[in-house]
Amino acid sequence: MTLQQLEYIVAVNHYKHFVKAAEACRVTQPTLSTMVQKLEEELNVQIFDRTKHPIATTAIGQKIVLQAQITLNELGRLNEIVTSEVKSLSGSLKMAVIPTVAPYLIPDFIKNFKKQYAEVALSIVEMRTSFIIEQLFQASLDMAILSTPLKNQELLEIPLYYEKFVAYFSPDYPNKDQVMMAAKMPLDDLWVLQEGHCIRNQVFNFCKKMTSKKSIYEAGSIDTLIKIVDKNGGFTIIPELHLAFLTENQLQNIRMIDNPPAVREISIVIRKDFVKERMINAVADTVKQIIPQNMLDDRLKKFSIKL
């Protein structure tokens, strides 16, 4: 039994296809198939049912693959310990960020991260939560910065900061109280983001009701929402960090939200088999340089992240 064979069965279990698994492992399909078959012969069990399409992992095979994954994870941790003692941070980092976080975080993140970790090949893509989760499970991404909780037992969430929502009203909107009660929010006057954006769901969650209005337009960005409100009336909900993007006149149209306060949790999200602890801390430390201290998670202020 070799570590290579363990890598191969984990790959086949993931892709349910010998050719795709071989491509991921950067070997030929006959080589991978032969090595998997030799492991099955050595253990005297069938790990994969090749008669099914896609390939299925047998009951005993699932237990073997799980243990193989644990073994590979522990090896990764061992390598991480050695690397942290003798080398600067290097390698590649493939990240994703949701659109309603990216404008406030990514410009400074790229600048600061590249300055401190010049040997890391950084790649960042902006996409919606559902696509990010899919890419994480396919191992196309190393980690993501998302609004949580996701309620997915296969992913690990590491809170970074907590951001309030505020209401942005049209300049001529009547009865703009200094504080808006979430339970009494006039949803028929609300402009929202398109389906699939996390803020849309969070808005209706803290309002506890859905609007009966048939929206004429659902915007794709917060900037567009604000322009719609300025021209067409009504109001929208925006993240606290967007306030820095508003003019002095626009800031007069902001109202706080209470009863309950509207807050979102922003976290690093990784697969449970991710072992690059130093890389996670590099991302978290970079975020800490950008986000105001009062918004940061208390644990993040005091401790490094331990997997």
N, C-alpha and C positions, 0 to 999 in steps of 0.2 A: 504494500500500500504506500502510495506517495502523495505528497501535497498536490502535485499536478493532477492526480486522479480525483482528489477531493474538489479541486477547482472545476474540473470537467463536469462532475455530477451536479454540482451546484448550478453551473451554467445551463445544463440540459434541463434541470428542474425549473429554472427561471424562464427559459425561452420555449420549452416544450418542443424543441426542434433541434436535431443534431447539427444541421448545417449552420443555423444561426448561432448556436452555442460555440461551434468551432470558430466562426468568424469573430465572436466576442473574445475568445481565448487566443486568437491569432495562431491557430494551427489548422491543418487540413482536416476535413471531415473524417476520412478514414483513420487518421491518427487518433482523433478524439474517440471515435467509436470503438477502436481496438482497445484503448486504455480503459474505457468504461467497462467493456466486456471482460477484460482481465480482472478488474476489481470485483465484478459480480462473481466471477469464477473463484476468486480467492476467498470471498465471503460466503460463497455457495448460496447466494440469494439473487433474486431478480429485482433490481432497483427500478427499472423502467419497463413498462408494458409497450413494446414497439408495435403491437397490432392496432393500437388506437391512434387516431389522428384528431387533434394533436397528441403527441406522445404523453402518456400518463405515468405518474410516479406511483409505484405500488405502495401499499400500506407500510411494509417494512422499509421500503425505499425512502418514504417520507421521514422516518426516524433517522435513517442513515444520513440523509441530506441535511437534516437539522443539526446533527452532531458534526458533520463536516463543516457546516457554516460556523458553528461555535469554535471549532478548531482553527479555521482560517481567521476568524475575528481575533482570537487570542494571539495568533502569530502576528497579525497586523498591529496589535497593541504592543507586542514585544519590539517590533521594528520601530514603532513610534517612540518608544522609550529611548532606544539607542539613538535615533535620529535627533531627538530633542537635546541630547547631551553633546553631540559632536558636530551637528550641522545646522546651518541657518535654514529657515523655512523655505521650501522649494516645491516644485511639482506643479500640478494644474488644479484650478478651482473653477468648477462650472456651477454658477448660481442662477437662480431665478428670483424675481421680485414682482409682487403684484403692482398693477398700474397706479393704485391709490396710495402707494408708499414710495414708489420710485422717484417722483419729482423732488421729494424732500430729502431723500437719503443718498441716492446713487451718484449725483455729480460730485459731492464731497467725498463719498465713499471711495470712488475710483481714484481720486487725487491722493487721498491719505493712505489708502491701502498700497498703491503702487510705490509710494514714497518709502514706506516702511518694509514692504515685502517685495522687493524688486525682482526676486528670483521666482516668484509665483506667476504662472501664466493664468491671468484672470480672465474669465469669460462670464458676462452677465446678460441675461435675457429677461425681458419684461413680458409677462403673460398672466392670464387669469388663473385663479386657484385650481380649478378642475384640471386644467392642462398641466399645471405644475405637479400636482399629485401623481398624475399619470407618468410624467417624465421621471419623477423620483423613483417610482416603482420599476421603471425600465432601466434604471441606473444611468440615464442620460444626463442627470443632474446630480451633483454632490449634495447640495443643500439649497434651501430657499428661505426667503423672508416673507412671512405670510401673516394674515390676521387669524388668530386662534381663539378658542380651541377648535380643532378640526374633527374631534371625536373619531379618530382613526387609530386603532390599537397597534397598527403596524408602523406607525411613525412616532418619532420622539420630538416633542416640542420644548424649546428652551426660551422662555420669555425674555424679551429685550427691553421693551418699554410699553407704557400705557398712554394712549392718546385720547383726549376728549373730542367729542363732536360739538360743533356749534351750528346755530341756524343763521343763514344768510338771507336777508329779506330784500325785496325790491325797495328802492328809496321811497316810493309813494304807498307802501303797504300800510293799511290802517291798524291802529291798536298794537304797535310794536312794544310790548312790555319788555323790561330789561332782562327778565328771566322767563323762558318759555317752559311750561309744564309739558313733559313728554306725553302724558295721558290726554292732554287737551290740544294736541297739535292738530291744526287744520289741514288734514292730509289732502283734501281736495285741491288745495293751492300748492301742493308740493311737487317739485320737479325732481326726478330721480335718475340714477344711472341705469344703463341697460341691464337686462337680465345677465346674471353671471358675475357681476361685480359684488364683492363681499360687502361693501358699504350699503348697497341696496338692501340686502338681507338684514344687516344690522339695524338699519333705520326702522324697518318694519318690526323687528324684534323688540326694540325698546319702546316703540309706539303701541305695541300690543294689538294693532289692527292694520288692515290693508285699506288702501284708498279705493273708493267706488268710482272715481273719475277715470275716464278713458283717456290716457295720456296721448297728447298729440305728438310728443317727441320725447324719447328717452335718450339722454346724452351719453356719449362715450368717455367724457373726461370732466373733471371738476371745473376746469377753466370754462368749458362750454356751458356747463350748468349755470355758472355765475353770469355769463353774458346773456343767457336766456332770461334769467331772473331780472337783470337790469333792463332788458328791452320789453319783457312781456308781463312782468309782475309776478306775484306769488313769492315763494321762498324755496330754499334747498338746504341740504345738510352737508357740511364740509368738515374735514379733519382740522384739528387745532393747528397743525404745522403749516396749513395753507394760508394762515393769517399773514405770514411774512410776504406773500405774493400779492396782497391786496393794497390798493391805494389808500390814502388817508380818508378820502370820501367813502370808499367802500367799507372801511372798518367801522364807520358809523352805523352800518346796516347789520352788524353782528349782534346776536343775542345768545346768551348762555342757555343750556338745556338742563332742566332739573326734574326730579321726581318721576323716574329715577334719572341720575346723571347718565349721559350717553358716553361710554368709554369703550375703546377697542384695545385688545392686547395684540402686540406685534411680537412675533417670535421667530427664531431660527428653527427650521423644521428639517429633520434628517431621517433617513432610514435607520432602523435600529441596528443594522450591521455596519454603520459608518464608524470608523475607528480613528480618524485623523483629529485627535483632540486638540492639537496645536493649531490646526487650521480653523477649527470652530472658535477658539479663543482669539485668533487673529481677526476674524470677522467681528466677533463681539466687541473686542477692544476698539476696533475702528468705528463701530456704531456708537460706542460710548463717547467718542470724540466729537460726534456730530449732534446727537440728540441732547436736549437740555437735561441737566442732572435731575431735576424734579420729576421728570417723566420716566427715568430709568427704573427697571425692576430693582428692588432693594438688594436681592441676592447678587445681582450682576455688579452692583457697586462694590460689594465686599469680597466676593470670591471669584476665583477662576472656574471655568466649566470643567467638570469631571464626568467622563463617560463610564 
